[in-house]
Amino acid sequence: MAQKVLLDLSDEKLPEFLHFEILLRLNTKELIKNCTLVSKKWNSILAQTQFWIQKCEYDGHNEALPPVHLRQLPFNYKKICLKNPFGRNLIQAYPNQLKNPRNACRCEQIHGSCSDKDFGGDPRWIYQQKQRFSHEIPPFFLGHEHFDKDFDFNLIDSCLATSNCWSSKEIMIDLLKEGFDEFVLDQLRPTITISEYVAHRADCGAIYHMEAYLLTKNKKLFQNLPPEMVTRFETRKTFAQWESQKWVKIEHCFKKYPIGVRYILFKSDGKDLQWWVGHYGSKMAKPSVVVHYEFNNMPDELKTDAEKSENPCSGTMDVEDRDGNAETSKNKKEEGEQEEAEEQEEDFDDADNGIDLPHNLWNDAPPEPISLQQSRRVFRGNHRRRGNGFRTLRNLIGRNPP
């Protein structure tokens, strides 16, 4: 029979690795709340970055940790271990099954409306005209002959179906409460992905509308941003009557956004296009907001390391394909030199003829992803500039005929 050994944790001669191993086996919340007050030894161990990295690995949360080449950045690993903010859905999913799914599916018919318990999921959702939604478990569709050939029956277990009037819901996510530091949001600016699955019944046309906003600490919209900075996304999806039934994933990634993002506002609504009584409109499922370990403002000294970690076999491929790649790069270099020489000749001819062409008249750079209103303003501005350029050319040709 094994003997029990009692350790005196107040003994200064006790090796530190024993304290370390004891703390690894405790609950994360207890470590933060109580264990820092036990002794100076425990407090010093809990202040070490390496301890929280090993704690995440011990608990099996390796996906919560940043890639190895990024761990030299000043992340708050204690908060990462507790909140697990990266790589997970910041919206609590709808439950796959309720205690009484049969009554939950018909709750509008029985009670006249749905309560939060009937819907389940994230309590932060705000529903406009909640009686216009129906929680379907499983989703209701027509017969198999109306399904798309690639329809995945195991993808969605439950959904919210809309009615013949606009059915709207929205959720506000506080990024600081979810475990993100201001350093990460402002200096590194990780990619933020917003998505939701949407479908319809084949016998009734439907429409779906999504909006997403990145907001300031005062929950306000950003103003006077350059065109490349995007803090708003809006899209619509229309399903025609008798169109094949399938789940469509509506998704958008925010990558270029300004300093100061603290909240995410996610809205979605839908309705049917036949004005039928009941819930025959668009179906919504698996709303998702995920922040990734993909940084769009990473320090220059880490970019090379990131590229090496993403392509660990680049050196081997270079040796194997050395001749072909060398020939390709040589051809590209010759083509680039030839294009540059042609551009210089064109500029020289224009200067001799005394023609001052407007900047970027013929070769506009491809626009960055911007909102619909911004794109309209950019299009109108480019249209005016092109018109002014053509008028300038006509005037110069009229004054100096060939």
C-alpha positions as CSV (number, residue, x, y, z in Angstrom):
1,M,0.0,0.0,0.0
2,A,1.4,3.4,-1.1
3,Q,2.2,5.7,1.8
4,K,0.9,9.3,1.8
5,V,3.6,12.0,1.9
6,L,2.7,15.4,3.5
7,L,4.6,18.4,2.1
8,D,5.2,21.5,4.2
9,L,4.7,24.2,1.6
10,S,6.2,26.8,4.0
11,D,9.5,25.0,4.0
12,E,12.0,27.2,2.1
13,K,14.1,24.2,1.2
14,L,11.3,22.7,-0.9
15,P,12.4,22.8,-4.6
16,E,10.6,25.4,-6.7
17,F,9.6,22.8,-9.4
18,L,7.4,21.0,-6.8
19,H,5.5,24.3,-6.2
20,F,5.3,24.7,-10.0
21,E,3.8,21.2,-10.5
22,I,1.3,21.7,-7.7
23,L,0.0,25.0,-9.2
24,L,-0.3,23.4,-12.6
25,R,-2.9,21.0,-11.3
26,L,-5.1,23.7,-9.8
27,N,-8.1,25.5,-11.3
28,T,-7.2,28.6,-13.3
29,K,-9.8,30.8,-11.6
30,E,-8.6,29.7,-8.1
31,L,-5.0,30.4,-9.2
32,I,-5.9,34.0,-10.0
33,K,-8.3,34.6,-7.2
34,N,-6.7,33.0,-4.2
35,C,-3.3,31.3,-4.8
36,T,-1.4,34.6,-5.3
37,L,-2.1,35.4,-1.6
38,V,-0.8,32.1,-0.2
39,S,2.9,32.9,-0.2
40,K,5.6,35.0,-1.9
41,K,6.8,31.8,-3.6
42,W,3.5,31.1,-5.2
43,N,3.0,34.7,-6.1
44,S,6.4,34.9,-7.9
45,I,5.6,31.6,-9.8
46,L,2.2,32.9,-10.9
47,A,3.9,36.1,-12.2
48,Q,6.0,34.1,-14.6
49,T,5.0,34.1,-18.3
50,Q,6.3,30.6,-18.7
51,F,4.0,29.2,-16.0
52,W,0.9,30.3,-17.8
53,I,2.1,29.0,-21.1
54,Q,2.7,25.6,-19.5
55,K,-0.7,25.9,-17.7
56,C,-2.5,26.2,-21.1
57,E,-0.6,23.2,-22.5
58,Y,-1.3,21.2,-19.3
59,D,-5.0,21.9,-19.6
60,G,-5.0,20.9,-23.3
61,H,-5.6,24.5,-24.6
62,N,-2.7,24.6,-27.0
63,E,-4.9,26.3,-29.6
64,A,-5.3,29.3,-27.2
65,L,-1.6,30.1,-27.3
66,P,0.0,32.2,-30.0
67,P,2.4,30.5,-32.5
68,V,5.9,30.0,-31.2
69,H,7.5,32.7,-33.3
70,L,5.1,35.3,-31.8
71,R,5.5,34.5,-28.2
72,Q,8.2,37.1,-27.7
73,L,5.4,39.7,-28.0
74,P,4.1,41.0,-24.7
75,F,0.9,39.0,-24.5
76,N,-1.0,38.7,-21.3
77,Y,-0.8,34.9,-21.0
78,K,-2.7,34.9,-17.7
79,K,-5.7,36.4,-19.4
80,I,-5.3,34.2,-22.5
81,C,-5.3,31.1,-20.2
82,L,-8.4,32.3,-18.4
83,K,-10.5,33.7,-21.3
84,N,-9.1,31.9,-24.3
85,P,-10.0,34.8,-26.6
86,F,-8.3,33.8,-29.8
87,G,-9.6,31.2,-32.3
88,R,-13.0,30.6,-30.6
89,N,-16.5,31.9,-31.4
90,L,-17.2,34.9,-29.2
91,I,-20.9,34.2,-29.6
92,Q,-22.4,31.4,-27.6
93,A,-24.0,29.0,-30.1
94,Y,-27.7,28.0,-30.0
95,P,-28.1,24.6,-28.2
96,N,-28.4,21.6,-30.4
97,Q,-31.3,20.3,-28.3
98,L,-33.6,21.8,-25.7
99,K,-35.3,19.9,-22.8
100,N,-38.5,19.8,-24.8
101,P,-37.6,20.4,-28.5
102,R,-41.1,19.5,-29.7
103,N,-42.7,22.3,-27.7
104,A,-39.8,24.7,-28.4
105,C,-40.4,24.4,-32.1
106,R,-44.1,25.3,-31.6
107,C,-43.7,27.9,-28.9
108,E,-45.2,30.7,-30.9
109,Q,-48.4,28.7,-31.6
110,I,-48.7,27.7,-27.9
111,H,-47.6,30.8,-26.0
112,G,-47.6,33.5,-28.7
113,S,-43.9,34.3,-28.3
114,C,-40.5,32.8,-27.5
115,S,-38.6,33.5,-24.3
116,D,-34.8,33.5,-23.9
117,K,-35.0,30.0,-22.5
118,D,-36.7,28.8,-25.6
119,F,-34.1,30.3,-27.9
120,G,-31.1,29.5,-25.8
121,G,-27.7,30.6,-27.0
122,D,-26.1,33.9,-26.1
123,P,-28.1,36.1,-23.7
124,R,-26.6,39.3,-25.3
125,W,-28.8,38.9,-28.4
126,I,-31.4,41.6,-28.8
127,Y,-34.5,40.6,-30.9
128,Q,-36.7,43.2,-32.6
129,Q,-40.2,41.8,-32.8
130,K,-39.1,38.4,-31.3
131,Q,-42.4,36.7,-32.1
132,R,-41.4,36.9,-35.8
133,F,-38.7,34.3,-35.2
134,S,-39.2,30.5,-34.7
135,H,-36.5,28.2,-33.3
136,E,-36.5,25.1,-35.4
137,I,-34.9,21.9,-34.2
138,P,-34.1,20.5,-36.7
139,P,-34.5,23.0,-39.5
140,F,-37.7,22.5,-41.6
141,F,-37.2,22.0,-45.4
142,L,-39.2,20.5,-48.3
143,G,-38.6,17.0,-49.7
144,H,-35.2,15.6,-50.8
145,E,-35.9,16.4,-54.5
146,H,-35.5,20.1,-53.6
147,F,-32.1,19.9,-51.9
148,D,-28.9,21.0,-53.6
149,K,-26.6,18.1,-54.6
150,D,-24.0,19.4,-52.1
151,F,-26.4,19.9,-49.2
152,D,-24.8,18.8,-45.9
153,F,-27.5,17.4,-43.6
154,N,-25.1,17.2,-40.6
155,L,-23.9,20.8,-40.8
156,I,-26.8,22.5,-38.9
157,D,-28.8,21.1,-36.0
158,S,-31.0,24.1,-35.2
159,C,-31.7,27.5,-36.7
160,L,-33.9,30.6,-36.4
161,A,-36.6,30.9,-39.1
162,T,-38.0,34.3,-40.0
163,S,-41.6,35.3,-41.0
164,N,-43.3,37.5,-43.7
165,C,-42.1,40.7,-42.0
166,W,-38.6,41.8,-41.2
167,S,-37.2,39.7,-38.3
168,S,-34.1,41.4,-36.8
169,K,-31.5,40.5,-34.2
170,E,-28.3,42.0,-33.0
171,I,-25.5,41.5,-30.6
172,M,-22.8,43.7,-29.1
173,I,-19.5,42.2,-28.2
174,D,-17.1,43.9,-25.8
175,L,-13.6,42.8,-26.9
176,L,-11.9,43.9,-23.6
177,K,-14.3,41.7,-21.6
178,E,-13.6,38.8,-23.9
179,G,-9.9,38.9,-22.9
180,F,-8.2,41.1,-25.5
181,D,-5.7,43.7,-24.5
182,E,-5.5,47.2,-25.9
183,F,-2.0,46.4,-27.1
184,V,-3.2,43.6,-29.2
185,L,-6.2,45.5,-30.7
186,D,-4.3,48.7,-31.4
187,Q,-0.7,47.7,-32.2
188,L,-1.2,44.2,-33.8
189,R,-4.7,44.5,-35.1
190,P,-5.7,40.8,-35.5
191,T,-8.1,39.7,-38.2
192,I,-11.7,39.6,-37.2
193,T,-14.0,37.2,-39.0
194,I,-17.8,37.6,-38.9
195,S,-20.0,34.8,-40.4
196,E,-23.4,33.2,-40.4
197,Y,-25.1,30.4,-42.3
198,V,-28.3,31.2,-44.1
199,A,-30.8,29.0,-46.1
200,H,-34.5,29.0,-47.2
201,R,-37.4,26.7,-48.0
202,A,-37.6,25.9,-51.7
203,D,-41.3,26.7,-52.0
204,C,-40.9,30.3,-50.7
205,G,-38.5,33.0,-51.8
206,A,-36.6,34.7,-49.0
207,I,-34.1,37.5,-48.4
208,Y,-31.3,37.8,-45.8
209,H,-29.4,41.0,-44.7
210,M,-26.2,41.2,-42.6
211,E,-24.5,44.2,-41.1
212,A,-21.3,44.3,-39.0
213,Y,-19.6,47.4,-37.4
214,L,-16.3,47.9,-35.5
215,L,-17.0,50.6,-32.8
216,T,-15.0,52.8,-30.5
217,K,-14.9,52.6,-26.7
218,N,-17.9,54.9,-26.6
219,K,-19.8,52.5,-28.9
220,K,-19.7,55.1,-31.7
221,L,-18.9,54.7,-35.4
222,F,-15.5,55.8,-36.6
223,Q,-15.5,59.1,-38.6
224,N,-13.2,60.6,-41.3
225,L,-11.3,57.4,-42.0
226,P,-9.1,56.9,-45.1
227,P,-10.6,54.7,-47.8
228,E,-8.4,51.7,-46.9
229,M,-9.7,51.6,-43.3
230,V,-12.8,49.5,-43.2
231,T,-15.0,49.3,-40.1
232,R,-18.4,48.5,-41.7
233,F,-19.7,45.6,-43.7
234,E,-23.1,45.1,-45.3
235,T,-24.5,42.5,-47.6
236,R,-27.7,40.9,-48.8
237,K,-28.6,37.4,-50.1
238,T,-31.8,36.7,-52.0
239,F,-33.2,33.2,-52.6
240,A,-35.6,32.8,-55.4
241,Q,-38.7,30.6,-55.2
242,W,-38.0,27.0,-56.1
243,E,-34.2,27.6,-55.9
244,S,-32.4,24.5,-54.5
245,Q,-32.2,24.4,-50.8
246,K,-28.7,24.7,-49.4
247,W,-26.8,26.4,-46.5
248,V,-24.8,29.4,-47.6
249,K,-22.0,30.8,-45.4
250,I,-22.0,34.7,-45.4
251,E,-18.6,35.8,-44.2
252,H,-16.4,38.9,-44.0
253,C,-12.9,39.5,-42.6
254,F,-11.9,42.9,-41.1
255,K,-8.2,43.3,-41.6
256,K,-7.4,47.0,-42.1
257,Y,-9.1,49.0,-39.3
258,P,-8.0,51.9,-37.2
259,I,-6.7,52.2,-33.7
260,G,-9.3,52.2,-31.0
261,V,-11.6,49.3,-31.9
262,R,-13.3,48.1,-28.7
263,Y,-16.7,46.7,-29.7
264,I,-18.2,44.6,-32.5
265,L,-21.9,45.1,-33.4
266,F,-23.3,42.2,-35.5
267,K,-26.8,42.5,-37.0
268,S,-28.8,40.1,-39.2
269,D,-32.4,40.1,-40.4
270,G,-34.6,38.4,-43.0
271,K,-38.1,37.7,-44.3
272,D,-39.9,35.7,-46.9
273,L,-40.8,37.2,-50.3
274,Q,-44.3,35.6,-50.7
275,W,-46.0,37.2,-47.7
276,W,-47.1,33.8,-46.4
277,V,-48.4,33.5,-42.8
278,G,-46.0,31.6,-40.7
279,H,-42.2,31.3,-40.6
280,Y,-41.2,30.6,-44.2
281,G,-38.5,33.3,-44.5
282,S,-34.7,33.0,-44.5
283,K,-33.2,30.6,-41.9
284,M,-30.2,31.7,-39.8
285,A,-27.7,29.5,-38.0
286,K,-24.3,29.4,-36.4
287,P,-23.6,33.1,-36.1
288,S,-19.9,33.6,-35.4
289,V,-17.3,36.2,-34.5
290,V,-13.7,34.9,-34.3
291,V,-10.5,36.8,-33.7
292,H,-7.5,35.0,-35.2
293,Y,-3.8,34.9,-34.5
294,E,-3.3,36.7,-37.9
295,F,-1.9,40.2,-37.3
296,N,-2.1,42.9,-39.9
297,N,0.3,45.3,-38.2
298,M,3.0,42.9,-37.0
299,P,6.4,44.4,-36.2
300,D,9.0,44.3,-39.0
301,E,11.5,42.3,-37.0
302,L,8.9,39.4,-36.7
303,K,7.7,39.3,-40.4
304,T,10.7,37.3,-41.6
305,D,10.3,34.8,-38.7
306,A,6.6,34.4,-39.5
307,E,7.3,33.7,-43.2
308,K,10.0,31.1,-42.2
309,S,7.6,29.4,-39.9
310,E,4.8,29.2,-42.5
311,N,7.2,27.8,-45.1
312,P,9.6,25.5,-43.3
313,C,10.5,23.5,-46.4
314,S,11.2,26.5,-48.6
315,G,14.9,25.8,-48.7
316,T,14.4,22.2,-49.9
317,M,12.0,23.3,-52.6
318,D,14.5,25.9,-53.8
319,V,17.2,23.2,-54.2
320,E,15.0,20.8,-56.1
321,D,13.5,23.4,-58.5
322,R,16.6,25.6,-58.7
323,D,16.9,25.6,-62.5
324,G,13.2,26.2,-63.2
325,N,12.8,28.9,-60.7
326,A,16.0,30.7,-61.8
327,E,14.8,30.7,-65.3
328,T,11.4,32.0,-64.3
329,S,12.8,34.8,-62.1
330,K,15.2,35.7,-65.0
331,N,12.3,36.0,-67.4
332,K,10.2,38.1,-64.9
333,K,13.2,40.4,-64.5
334,E,13.6,40.9,-68.2
335,E,9.9,41.5,-68.6
336,G,10.0,44.1,-65.8
337,E,13.0,45.9,-67.3
338,Q,11.3,46.0,-70.7
339,E,8.0,47.4,-69.3
340,E,10.0,50.0,-67.3
341,A,11.9,51.1,-70.5
342,E,8.6,51.4,-72.4
343,E,7.1,53.6,-69.6
344,Q,10.1,55.8,-69.7
345,E,9.8,56.2,-73.5
346,E,6.1,57.1,-73.1
347,D,6.9,59.7,-70.4
348,F,9.7,61.2,-72.6
349,D,7.3,61.5,-75.7
350,D,4.6,63.1,-73.6
351,A,7.1,65.6,-72.2
352,D,8.3,66.5,-75.7
353,N,4.8,67.1,-76.9
354,G,4.0,69.4,-74.0
355,I,1.2,67.2,-72.8
356,D,0.7,67.0,-69.0
357,L,-1.3,63.9,-68.4
358,P,-3.3,63.7,-65.2
359,H,-1.9,61.4,-62.6
360,N,-3.1,57.8,-62.8
361,L,-5.4,58.6,-65.7
362,W,-5.0,55.2,-67.4
363,N,-3.6,53.0,-64.6
364,D,-5.7,53.4,-61.5
365,A,-4.6,51.2,-58.7
366,P,-7.1,48.5,-57.6
367,P,-9.2,49.9,-54.8
368,E,-9.0,48.6,-51.3
369,P,-12.2,46.9,-49.9
370,I,-14.4,49.8,-48.7
371,S,-18.0,50.3,-47.8
372,L,-20.7,50.8,-50.4
373,Q,-21.0,54.6,-49.8
374,Q,-17.2,55.1,-49.9
375,S,-16.9,53.1,-53.1
376,R,-19.6,55.3,-54.7
377,R,-17.7,58.5,-53.6
378,V,-14.4,57.0,-55.0
379,F,-16.1,56.1,-58.3
380,R,-17.6,59.6,-58.7
381,G,-14.2,61.2,-58.0
382,N,-12.4,59.0,-60.5
383,H,-15.1,59.7,-63.1
384,R,-14.6,63.5,-62.6
385,R,-10.8,63.2,-62.8
386,R,-11.1,61.2,-66.0
387,G,-13.5,63.7,-67.5
388,N,-11.1,66.6,-66.6
389,G,-8.2,64.7,-68.2
390,F,-10.1,64.1,-71.5
391,R,-11.1,67.8,-71.6
392,T,-7.5,68.8,-71.1
393,L,-6.4,66.6,-74.0
394,R,-9.1,68.0,-76.3
395,N,-8.1,71.6,-75.5
396,L,-4.4,70.9,-76.1
397,I,-5.0,69.1,-79.3
398,G,-7.3,72.0,-80.5
399,R,-4.6,74.5,-79.7
400,N,-1.7,72.5,-81.2
401,P,-3.2,70.6,-84.2
402,P,-0.8,68.0,-85.8
